Amino acid sequence: MRVLVVDDDNVSLAKMKAIMSKYGSVELVDNGLDSINLVKKAYENGTPFDLCTMDIEMPNLDGTETVERIRQLEKNFSFKYEPLKIIMVTVKGQENNIISSFYNGCEWYLKKPITPGDIENALKKIKII
């Protein structure tokens, strides 16, 4: 499985890489714009990501807007590949963040701090493992 982890916090990136490495190869990106470019490049190269964990709160382009743009980008490749499975990750737990995350195209939502068990449960819920 190819996994993309997007978070503007280096500690969170390192923790998610350690957890997600159990499931496949992991690439790290610290902002939304770079993640969109990386997803596009992966589709163009025929090596799409299977899963993305996306932090909601990031400077310049937040996770919600990033997911919207990725979903728009995917329309160009929908004839070839399955949509990227996206798990939104945040320190916030308010109901409006959860609802907007699903509305904007994510498959699951996790609140930090995240444990390996949280990830495993989420991957089972979205049927990726």
Backbone bond lengths (Angstrom), bond angles and torsions (degrees), N, CA, C in turn:
res aa  C-N    CA-C-N  psi(-1)  N-CA   C-N-CA  omega(-1)  CA-C   N-CA-C  phi
1 M - - - 1.440 - - 1.525 108.77 -
2 R 1.331 115.95 138.35 1.465 121.38 174.73 1.517 108.32 -99.47
3 V 1.341 115.57 127.13 1.456 121.73 -175.02 1.527 109.65 -122.69
4 L 1.323 115.15 134.09 1.463 122.03 174.27 1.519 107.99 -113.01
5 V 1.331 116.37 126.70 1.459 122.27 177.81 1.518 107.51 -112.06
6 V 1.342 115.70 124.28 1.467 121.43 -178.06 1.520 108.21 -120.40
7 D 1.336 116.04 118.08 1.466 121.36 179.39 1.518 107.66 -162.43
8 D 1.312 117.71 140.93 1.460 120.81 -179.31 1.524 112.59 -85.99
9 D 1.319 117.83 -2.46 1.462 122.45 -179.51 1.532 109.76 -103.91
10 N 1.332 116.58 121.86 1.466 121.13 -176.37 1.527 113.17 -62.99
11 V 1.327 117.60 -35.48 1.462 120.58 178.62 1.533 109.69 -65.82
12 S 1.331 116.21 -43.27 1.466 120.17 178.63 1.524 111.21 -64.44
13 L 1.334 116.83 -39.43 1.469 120.62 177.06 1.526 110.92 -59.63
14 A 1.326 115.87 -47.17 1.465 120.24 -178.52 1.529 110.98 -64.41
15 K 1.316 116.97 -41.83 1.463 120.59 -179.92 1.528 110.45 -64.70
16 M 1.334 117.16 -45.67 1.464 120.43 -179.84 1.526 111.08 -65.28
17 K 1.327 117.56 -36.65 1.462 119.71 177.90 1.528 109.71 -62.68
18 A 1.320 116.26 -43.70 1.469 120.05 179.63 1.531 110.94 -61.60
19 I 1.323 117.02 -41.80 1.468 120.53 -179.42 1.526 110.77 -71.01
20 M 1.332 116.91 -46.63 1.466 121.14 -172.53 1.521 113.59 -76.27
21 S 1.313 118.46 -19.89 1.468 121.51 -179.57 1.524 112.02 -59.99
22 K 1.317 116.78 -23.74 1.465 121.83 176.99 1.529 111.32 -62.71
23 Y 1.340 116.42 -25.76 1.457 121.33 -172.93 1.521 114.21 -102.60
24 G 1.333 118.12 -9.97 1.461 119.53 179.49 1.508 111.88 157.41
25 S 1.329 115.02 -164.26 1.468 120.08 179.70 1.524 109.37 -77.87
26 V 1.321 116.28 140.43 1.458 122.13 -173.71 1.521 109.87 -123.88
27 E 1.333 115.28 131.86 1.461 121.21 171.79 1.517 107.78 -116.09
28 L 1.337 115.59 141.91 1.459 121.94 -176.83 1.521 110.45 -112.87
29 V 1.333 115.36 139.49 1.466 122.09 176.82 1.519 107.11 -139.34
30 D 1.331 116.22 140.49 1.459 118.98 -175.85 1.527 115.04 -103.10
31 N 1.340 117.51 13.02 1.459 119.13 177.05 1.531 111.18 -159.68
32 G 1.323 115.03 161.05 1.451 121.09 -175.97 1.514 114.43 -65.67
33 L 1.329 117.63 -43.52 1.469 120.26 -177.67 1.522 111.92 -61.35
34 D 1.319 117.25 -44.12 1.463 120.21 178.55 1.529 111.32 -64.74
35 S 1.333 116.16 -34.33 1.472 118.24 179.31 1.528 110.87 -67.49
36 I 1.317 117.69 -39.32 1.466 120.93 177.75 1.528 109.68 -62.23
37 N 1.314 116.50 -45.91 1.468 120.47 179.48 1.525 111.53 -62.76
38 L 1.317 117.17 -38.93 1.460 121.18 179.71 1.534 111.37 -68.89
39 V 1.318 116.96 -40.20 1.466 120.66 177.12 1.524 109.78 -63.53
40 K 1.317 116.80 -43.51 1.466 120.79 179.22 1.531 110.95 -61.61
41 K 1.323 115.82 -46.78 1.464 120.53 179.72 1.531 110.93 -61.25
42 A 1.323 116.65 -40.24 1.468 120.62 179.66 1.524 110.80 -63.38
43 Y 1.322 116.93 -41.85 1.471 119.91 176.48 1.523 110.50 -63.60
44 E 1.308 117.01 -45.95 1.464 121.02 -178.54 1.526 112.11 -62.50
45 N 1.331 116.57 -34.09 1.466 121.26 179.94 1.528 113.27 -84.82
46 G 1.331 116.40 -2.99 1.464 119.81 -179.35 1.508 114.27 76.66
47 T 1.336 116.49 20.32 1.459 121.54 -179.66 1.532 110.03 -128.21
48 P 1.335 117.51 61.44 1.466 119.44 -175.24 1.522 112.91 -66.04
49 F 1.303 114.68 155.08 1.460 120.88 173.68 1.525 108.41 -74.87
50 D 1.326 115.25 148.71 1.455 121.50 176.57 1.522 111.76 -92.75
51 L 1.339 114.73 -31.78 1.459 120.56 -173.10 1.517 109.66 -144.93
52 C 1.326 115.41 146.02 1.464 121.79 175.03 1.516 108.56 -136.49
53 T 1.325 117.21 132.97 1.458 120.88 167.57 1.521 105.78 -103.32
54 M 1.325 116.54 128.24 1.466 122.22 -171.01 1.522 110.33 -125.31
55 D 1.320 116.27 118.73 1.454 121.14 173.89 1.529 108.50 -69.00
56 I 1.318 117.83 139.59 1.462 119.96 179.97 1.524 110.90 -78.15
57 E 1.323 117.27 -46.75 1.463 119.99 -174.67 1.517 111.31 -94.03
58 M 1.339 114.67 106.02 1.463 121.70 175.78 1.519 107.58 -139.22
59 P 1.326 117.15 150.12 1.464 118.83 177.86 1.534 111.40 -70.12
60 N 1.295 116.14 157.94 1.467 125.90 176.84 1.523 113.27 70.90
61 L 1.303 118.64 -60.14 1.458 122.32 -179.75 1.523 107.70 -135.74
62 D 1.328 116.59 108.86 1.464 118.72 -176.03 1.523 111.51 -75.29
63 G 1.314 115.78 171.76 1.455 121.09 -175.73 1.517 113.81 -63.09
64 T 1.327 117.13 -36.55 1.457 120.34 -179.74 1.522 111.01 -63.49
65 E 1.313 116.75 -47.97 1.468 121.13 178.39 1.530 110.83 -65.16
66 T 1.318 116.98 -37.79 1.465 120.96 178.29 1.527 110.86 -61.43
67 V 1.333 116.14 -43.90 1.465 120.08 178.56 1.530 110.12 -62.75
68 E 1.322 116.98 -43.02 1.471 119.97 178.19 1.530 110.64 -57.17
69 R 1.315 116.45 -43.84 1.468 120.26 -178.93 1.527 111.99 -68.87
70 I 1.321 116.63 -37.70 1.471 119.86 176.67 1.523 109.70 -63.52
71 R 1.319 117.24 -42.83 1.466 120.27 179.16 1.534 111.32 -63.17
72 Q 1.308 117.78 -36.24 1.467 120.74 175.65 1.529 110.37 -66.57
73 L 1.318 116.36 -44.33 1.463 122.13 178.69 1.527 110.96 -59.10
74 E 1.310 116.64 -40.85 1.463 120.89 -177.10 1.528 113.14 -61.68
75 K 1.300 117.11 -24.88 1.470 120.13 179.65 1.529 111.22 -59.29
76 N 1.323 116.75 -28.64 1.468 121.16 178.24 1.524 112.62 -73.43
77 F 1.328 117.21 -17.67 1.463 121.59 -175.15 1.524 112.83 -120.95
78 S 1.329 117.15 6.61 1.466 120.86 -173.02 1.529 113.26 -63.47
79 F 1.310 117.00 -22.96 1.460 119.81 178.73 1.521 112.03 -73.76
80 K 1.329 117.49 -16.86 1.459 121.64 -176.12 1.525 114.34 -109.58
81 Y 1.336 117.10 -34.97 1.457 120.41 -169.14 1.521 111.95 -132.01
82 E 1.320 113.80 154.48 1.463 120.97 172.64 1.532 108.68 -71.74
83 P 1.326 117.48 151.37 1.467 119.10 175.86 1.532 111.50 -62.11
84 L 1.296 115.38 148.51 1.457 122.92 176.39 1.525 109.11 -65.41
85 K 1.330 116.98 132.12 1.466 121.42 174.99 1.526 107.05 -81.85
86 I 1.332 116.65 126.43 1.461 121.29 -175.93 1.523 110.18 -122.40
87 I 1.336 114.09 129.04 1.457 121.91 173.67 1.528 107.37 -110.79
88 M 1.331 116.66 117.75 1.463 120.95 177.29 1.522 108.94 -78.89
89 V 1.319 115.52 140.79 1.456 122.10 -177.16 1.521 108.18 -131.28
90 T 1.343 116.61 133.36 1.458 119.49 178.62 1.517 110.42 -159.07
91 V 1.315 114.86 165.69 1.460 120.23 173.09 1.517 109.87 -85.02
92 K 1.307 116.70 -13.80 1.462 120.80 -179.65 1.517 110.26 -85.76
93 G 1.314 115.74 150.11 1.443 120.20 178.88 1.514 112.95 -130.70
94 Q 1.345 116.91 12.76 1.455 118.88 -178.28 1.518 111.59 -65.34
95 E 1.302 114.77 148.32 1.458 121.49 -176.93 1.531 112.25 -57.73
96 N 1.336 118.16 -37.38 1.468 119.51 -177.81 1.532 111.84 -66.06
97 N 1.324 118.93 -32.33 1.468 121.16 175.72 1.517 110.99 -67.82
98 I 1.315 116.53 -39.86 1.459 120.66 179.62 1.524 110.00 -65.34
99 I 1.318 116.45 -48.24 1.462 120.91 -179.43 1.522 111.12 -62.69
100 S 1.329 117.86 -46.27 1.475 119.75 -178.54 1.526 111.15 -66.51
101 S 1.316 118.19 -31.62 1.462 120.79 177.71 1.520 111.28 -63.37
102 F 1.324 116.04 -46.19 1.466 119.58 178.43 1.524 111.16 -68.57
103 Y 1.305 116.75 -40.42 1.458 121.13 179.74 1.530 111.09 -60.62
104 N 1.322 116.37 -36.47 1.459 120.69 -177.13 1.522 113.88 -87.29
105 G 1.320 118.64 3.91 1.447 119.33 169.43 1.505 118.57 113.92
106 C 1.323 119.17 10.71 1.457 117.78 176.78 1.525 109.86 -88.80
107 E 1.317 115.55 160.34 1.461 121.07 179.83 1.521 113.47 -95.63
108 W 1.330 116.51 -23.76 1.461 119.75 -177.34 1.506 109.38 -154.44
109 Y 1.313 116.39 168.55 1.458 123.54 -175.31 1.515 108.69 -140.58
110 L 1.338 117.29 130.06 1.457 121.63 176.71 1.521 110.44 -128.09
111 K 1.317 115.16 142.58 1.456 121.49 178.04 1.525 109.70 -102.02
112 K 1.333 116.51 132.58 1.461 121.66 177.16 1.518 109.17 -70.44
113 P 1.332 118.86 149.73 1.462 127.49 -0.01 1.531 111.08 -76.95
114 I 1.313 114.87 143.89 1.457 121.92 -175.61 1.523 109.60 -102.35
115 T 1.312 115.32 138.12 1.460 121.38 178.01 1.535 109.33 -108.35
116 P 1.317 117.35 162.23 1.467 119.22 173.98 1.532 112.23 -56.04
117 G 1.319 117.27 -35.91 1.462 121.18 177.90 1.523 112.23 -64.43
118 D 1.334 116.65 -38.32 1.466 120.32 176.78 1.525 110.71 -60.17
119 I 1.332 115.43 -44.14 1.465 120.41 -179.97 1.522 110.29 -64.71
120 E 1.311 116.70 -46.94 1.460 119.46 -179.09 1.525 111.28 -59.14
121 N 1.332 116.84 -44.18 1.465 120.63 178.29 1.525 111.41 -62.26
122 A 1.327 117.01 -42.52 1.468 120.81 179.97 1.532 110.57 -63.89
123 L 1.321 116.99 -42.81 1.465 120.55 -179.17 1.532 111.08 -64.73
124 K 1.321 116.36 -34.45 1.470 119.69 175.76 1.529 110.52 -69.57
125 K 1.331 117.30 -41.25 1.462 120.94 -179.19 1.530 111.58 -62.39
126 I 1.341 116.44 -39.21 1.474 119.03 -178.95 1.525 112.07 -90.60
127 K 1.327 114.99 6.74 1.461 122.95 173.92 1.535 113.64 59.25
128 I 1.335 114.24 43.96 1.463 118.41 175.87 1.522 110.53 -103.20
129 I 1.343 116.66 -15.69 1.478 121.18 170.92 1.518 107.94 -131.57
